Amino acid sequence: MTVALMWEARAVEGRGRELLAWARAQALPARPLRRETFYAPQDRVLVITWWDAELDAELPELPDPEGELVTRTVHRWRFESMGSD
């Protein structure tokens, strides 16, 4: 089974590129099948990692940024892949 972990955060206004650089610099203790990073308006950053694992498996996730870089709690979601169309 393939599991996708999604990590999304919103930076303090004007610090989106700093949050993006921070997220891209975060190393995980294991290598996912794939890792993609996205940037959106309102200084939002999204990181998706794909894993060959069960939906409830313990998997490494990006941490919360320290300090005052984000405006709210980081959002995290876990999905089971249903394949591509």
PyMOL commands that set and color helices and strands:
alter all, ss='L'
color gray80, all
select helices_A, chain A and resi 16-25
alter helices_A, ss='H'
color red, helices_A
select strands_A, chain A and resi 2-10+34-40+44-52+75-80
alter strands_A, ss='S'
color yellow, strands_A
deselect
rebuild
show_as cartoon
